[in-house]
Amino acid sequence: MSPSRYEKRPPIVRLPPKSNSEIVLQRGSQVALIALGLVGLCFALYMGRYILAPVAFALVIGLMLGPVAARIEARGISPYISAVLVFMLFIFSVCLVALALVGPLSYWADRGPQMWQELQLRMSQLREPMEALRDIQEGLRSATGETGLTVSVDENSPMDSLITVAPAIGGQVLIFMATLYFFIATRHETRLAVLRLCVGRRLRWRTAHIFRDIETLVSRYLLSITAINMGLAVAVTCVLWLAGVPSPALWGILAGLLNFVMYIGPAIMAAILFAVGLVTFDTISGSLMPPLVYLAVNLMEAQFITPMIIGRMMTLNPFIVLIALTFWIWIWGPIGGFVAIPALLAGYAMARNLIPGWGPPEPRLPD
């Protein structure tokens, strides 16, 4: 029997509006929950770095080599065979760079003790300008009650350290190689499997565009920056050879490799060339010449060549780039420095497809 319209209904209870303190506490609890989640994510990334770092590195390299594998597959070759060909091409390139570096590195390694003595002799010329800073340091040390530096001696021999570290490095290399091959070989199957998990057509459309944008942005950036760094290596080699710096090919290749890590890599390279200048030349002005020449070439590359090739649409905020580099290097070391920019591009690709107003207009699709 339907209830009568004259039957009394329970009165509507209106809750009193929340006070400002309650709103602040609610917002604060949400922010605290997000902060705890970020801290947990950072802890997980750091604790799993021995596995996650080589996997992420392999995924980035796989995204870079994806267009090469696609061109091979366009000729009717199986994805597994194309993955083998692309994998062998990558290994051959790495071995070629290593062979180019073996000779100069062995030469400078043999000169290591002599270089250290010469470097100490050159640095002694800078001792007089540093006397004021040393007096300040002694004053601070006496004020804080410190008597000197504490030196700890590591009793482990280099062989013991090598025995301990070698299995971990070998395991990371195997994880990287296996992940790289299977990612290139099964990238289409992985995409289709993820798309099948999407329930609605709208979600499937967004996910497909996220995959497409990540592959396009990351592969375009890495292939372009690799070509730019190869040109930078040649240019640095030529200018250092003209400047009379020994082993210019070594420093050119090293400059190209370090240039993958924006801002931090060129700074490290300038410091290395300053040390090489101190060992090679007799005067301070001559010692400053190699890093200044390198910085001039790097400035031309960063301000003119890279924007012209990559384009303005892939120009990232320098502050965000610096924060990302600092975070990933802190988490994963040198591998993190290489992964930082592709991770930013992947985050941008997801944001432009998930946040309204960032990406292209979404078509009207039935759910």
C-alpha positions in Angstrom: 0.0 0.0 0.0 1.5 3.3 -1.0 2.1 5.9 1.7 -0.5 8.6 1.9 0.5 12.1 0.9 -0.8 13.3 4.1 1.5 11.1 6.1 4.0 13.0 8.1 7.5 12.8 6.8 10.6 13.0 9.0 11.8 16.6 9.2 14.9 17.6 7.2 17.8 18.1 9.5 20.1 20.8 8.3 23.6 20.6 9.6 25.2 23.7 10.8 27.8 25.2 8.5 31.4 24.2 9.2 33.5 26.7 11.0 36.7 28.0 9.6 38.8 25.9 12.0 36.9 22.7 10.8 37.5 23.6 7.1 41.2 24.2 7.9 41.5 20.9 9.7 39.8 19.1 6.8 42.0 20.7 4.2 45.1 20.1 6.4 44.2 16.4 6.7 44.0 16.1 2.9 47.3 17.8 2.4 48.9 15.6 5.1 47.6 12.5 3.4 49.0 13.6 0.0 52.3 14.4 1.7 52.5 11.0 3.3 51.8 9.4 0.0 54.6 11.3 -1.7 57.0 10.4 1.1 56.0 6.8 0.8 56.5 7.0 -3.0 60.0 8.5 -2.6 60.9 5.8 0.0 59.7 3.1 -2.4 61.7 4.5 -5.3 64.8 4.8 -3.2 64.6 1.4 -1.7 63.9 -0.3 -5.0 66.5 1.7 -7.0 68.6 -1.5 -7.8 65.6 -2.9 -9.7 63.5 0.2 -10.7 66.5 2.3 -12.0 67.6 -0.2 -14.7 64.0 -0.9 -15.6 63.2 2.8 -16.0 66.4 3.3 -18.0 65.5 0.4 -20.3 62.0 1.8 -20.8 63.4 5.2 -21.8 65.9 3.7 -24.2 63.1 1.5 -25.6 60.9 4.5 -26.2 63.8 6.2 -28.0 64.4 3.1 -30.2 60.7 2.5 -30.8 60.5 4.4 -34.1 63.5 2.5 -35.4 61.8 -0.8 -34.6 58.6 0.5 -36.2 60.4 1.2 -39.5 61.9 -2.3 -39.5 58.4 -3.8 -38.7 56.9 -1.9 -41.6 58.8 -4.2 -44.0 56.9 -7.2 -42.7 59.5 -8.3 -40.1 58.2 -9.8 -36.8 58.4 -7.5 -33.7 60.6 -10.1 -32.0 63.1 -10.1 -34.8 63.1 -6.3 -35.1 63.7 -6.1 -31.3 66.8 -8.3 -31.8 68.1 -6.1 -34.6 67.4 -2.9 -32.6 69.0 -4.4 -29.5 72.1 -5.4 -31.4 72.3 -1.9 -32.9 72.2 -0.4 -29.4 74.9 -2.8 -28.1 77.1 -2.1 -31.1 76.8 1.7 -30.5 77.7 1.3 -26.8 80.7 -0.8 -27.7 81.8 1.6 -30.3 81.8 4.5 -27.8 83.6 2.4 -25.3 86.3 1.5 -27.8 86.8 5.1 -28.6 87.3 5.9 -24.9 89.6 3.0 -23.9 92.8 4.5 -25.4 92.6 8.0 -24.0 91.3 6.8 -20.7 94.2 4.4 -20.3 96.6 7.2 -21.2 95.2 9.5 -18.6 95.0 6.7 -16.0 98.8 6.0 -16.5 99.4 9.6 -15.9 97.3 9.7 -12.8 100.0 10.0 -10.1 101.9 12.6 -12.2 98.7 14.5 -12.9 97.9 14.7 -9.1 101.4 16.1 -8.3 101.1 18.7 -11.1 97.6 19.6 -10.0 98.7 20.1 -6.4 101.6 22.3 -7.8 99.2 24.4 -9.8 96.7 24.7 -7.0 99.5 25.9 -4.7 99.5 29.1 -6.8 96.0 29.8 -5.6 97.0 29.3 -2.0 97.6 33.0 -1.3 94.1 34.2 -2.2 92.7 31.4 -0.1 94.5 32.5 3.1 91.7 34.8 4.2 89.2 32.0 3.9 91.5 29.7 5.8 91.8 32.2 8.7 88.0 32.4 8.8 87.8 28.6 8.9 90.3 28.4 11.8 88.3 31.1 13.7 85.1 29.2 13.3 86.7 26.0 14.3 88.1 27.5 17.5 84.8 29.1 18.3 82.9 25.8 17.9 85.5 23.8 19.8 86.5 21.6 16.9 90.1 20.5 16.9 90.3 19.2 13.4 88.8 16.9 10.8 88.0 13.3 11.7 89.5 10.9 9.2 88.0 7.5 8.9 90.0 4.7 7.4 88.3 2.0 5.4 89.8 -1.3 6.1 88.2 -3.0 3.1 90.6 -3.5 0.2 89.6 -2.5 -3.4 89.3 -6.1 -4.3 86.8 -6.7 -1.5 84.8 -3.8 -2.7 84.9 -5.0 -6.3 83.7 -8.5 -5.2 80.9 -6.9 -3.3 79.8 -4.5 -6.0 80.3 -6.6 -9.1 77.3 -9.0 -8.6 74.9 -6.0 -8.1 76.2 -4.2 -11.2 76.0 -7.4 -13.2 72.4 -8.0 -12.0 71.4 -4.5 -13.0 72.9 -4.9 -16.5 71.0 -8.2 -17.0 67.7 -6.5 -15.8 68.3 -3.6 -18.2 69.1 -5.8 -21.2 66.1 -8.1 -20.6 63.7 -5.2 -20.0 64.9 -3.4 -23.1 64.5 -6.4 -25.4 61.1 -7.5 -24.1 59.7 -3.9 -24.0 60.6 -3.4 -27.7 59.3 -6.8 -28.7 56.0 -6.6 -26.8 55.2 -2.9 -26.8 52.2 -3.3 -29.1 50.8 -6.2 -27.1 51.3 -4.3 -23.8 49.4 -1.3 -25.2 46.5 -3.4 -26.4 46.4 -5.3 -23.0 46.1 -1.9 -21.2 43.5 -0.6 -23.5 41.4 -3.8 -23.0 41.3 -3.0 -19.3 39.6 0.3 -20.0 35.8 0.0 -19.5 34.4 3.0 -21.4 35.3 4.3 -24.8 36.1 7.7 -23.3 38.7 6.2 -21.0 40.0 4.1 -23.8 40.4 7.2 -26.0 42.3 9.0 -23.3 44.6 6.1 -22.5 45.4 5.6 -26.2 46.3 9.3 -26.5 48.5 9.1 -23.4 50.4 6.2 -25.0 50.8 8.0 -28.3 51.9 11.3 -26.7 54.5 9.6 -24.4 56.0 7.7 -27.3 56.1 10.8 -29.5 57.5 13.2 -27.0 60.1 11.0 -25.4 61.3 9.4 -28.7 61.4 12.8 -30.4 63.3 14.4 -27.6 65.8 11.6 -27.1 66.6 11.1 -30.8 66.9 14.9 -31.3 69.1 15.4 -28.2 71.3 12.4 -29.2 71.9 13.9 -32.6 72.6 17.3 -31.0 75.1 15.8 -28.5 76.9 14.0 -31.3 77.4 17.3 -33.0 78.4 18.9 -29.7 81.0 16.1 -29.2 82.5 16.8 -32.7 82.5 20.6 -32.1 84.1 20.3 -28.7 86.7 17.9 -30.0 87.6 20.4 -32.8 87.9 23.5 -30.6 89.9 21.7 -28.0 92.3 20.3 -30.7 92.8 23.8 -32.0 93.4 25.0 -28.4 96.1 22.4 -27.9 94.4 20.4 -25.2 95.6 16.7 -25.2 93.2 13.9 -26.0 90.5 16.2 -27.4 88.4 13.3 -28.6 88.1 12.0 -25.1 86.8 15.3 -23.7 84.5 15.7 -26.8 82.8 12.3 -26.2 82.6 13.0 -22.5 81.0 16.4 -23.2 78.4 14.7 -25.4 77.6 12.1 -22.8 77.3 14.6 -19.9 75.1 16.9 -22.0 72.3 14.4 -21.6 72.0 15.7 -18.0 70.9 19.3 -18.4 72.7 22.1 -16.3 74.6 19.6 -14.1 76.4 17.8 -16.9 77.9 21.0 -18.5 79.0 22.2 -15.0 80.8 18.9 -14.3 82.4 19.0 -17.7 83.7 22.6 -17.2 85.2 21.6 -13.9 86.9 18.6 -15.5 88.3 20.8 -18.3 89.6 23.3 -15.7 91.5 20.5 -14.0 92.9 19.4 -17.4 93.9 23.0 -18.1 95.7 23.3 -14.7 97.7 20.2 -15.6 98.4 21.1 -19.2 99.2 24.8 -19.1 101.6 26.8 -17.0 99.4 29.9 -16.3 96.0 30.4 -14.7 94.8 32.2 -17.8 95.8 29.2 -19.9 94.1 26.9 -17.5 90.8 28.8 -17.8 90.9 28.6 -21.6 89.6 25.0 -22.1 86.5 25.4 -19.9 85.7 28.8 -21.4 86.0 27.4 -24.9 83.7 24.5 -24.0 81.2 26.8 -22.3 81.1 29.0 -25.4 80.3 26.0 -27.6 77.7 24.7 -25.1 76.1 28.1 -24.9 75.6 28.2 -28.6 74.2 24.7 -28.6 71.8 25.5 -25.7 70.6 28.8 -26.9 70.4 28.3 -30.7 70.8 24.8 -31.9 68.6 22.9 -29.4 65.6 25.3 -29.6 65.7 25.2 -33.4 65.8 21.4 -33.6 63.5 20.4 -30.7 61.1 23.3 -31.0 59.5 25.7 -28.6 56.6 23.2 -27.8 59.1 20.9 -26.0 60.8 23.7 -24.1 60.3 23.0 -20.3 60.4 25.4 -17.4 64.1 25.6 -16.3 63.1 25.6 -12.6 61.0 22.5 -13.0 63.8 20.8 -14.9 66.3 21.7 -12.2 64.0 20.3 -9.4 63.4 17.1 -11.4 67.1 16.6 -12.0 67.9 17.2 -8.3 65.2 14.7 -7.2 66.0 11.9 -9.6 69.8 12.2 -9.1 69.1 12.0 -5.4 66.9 9.0 -5.8 68.8 7.0 -8.5 72.1 8.7 -9.1 73.4 9.1 -12.7 70.6 7.0 -14.2 68.1 9.4 -12.5 69.8 12.3 -14.2 69.2 10.6 -17.6 65.6 9.6 -16.8 64.5 13.0 -15.3 63.6 14.8 -18.6 61.8 11.8 -20.1 59.8 11.4 -16.9 58.8 15.1 -17.1 57.7 14.6 -20.7 55.7 11.6 -19.7 54.1 13.5 -16.9 53.2 16.3 -19.3 51.7 13.8 -21.7 49.5 12.4 -19.0 48.5 15.9 -17.7 47.5 17.2 -21.1 45.1 14.2 -21.6 43.7 14.0 -18.1 43.4 17.7 -17.0 40.7 19.7 -18.9 42.1 22.6 -20.9 45.6 21.3 -21.4 45.2 19.1 -24.4 43.1 19.0 -27.6 39.3 19.0 -27.3 37.9 15.7 -26.4 35.4 14.2 -28.9 31.9 13.4 -27.8 31.9 9.6 -27.3 29.2 7.5 -25.6 30.4 5.8 -22.5 
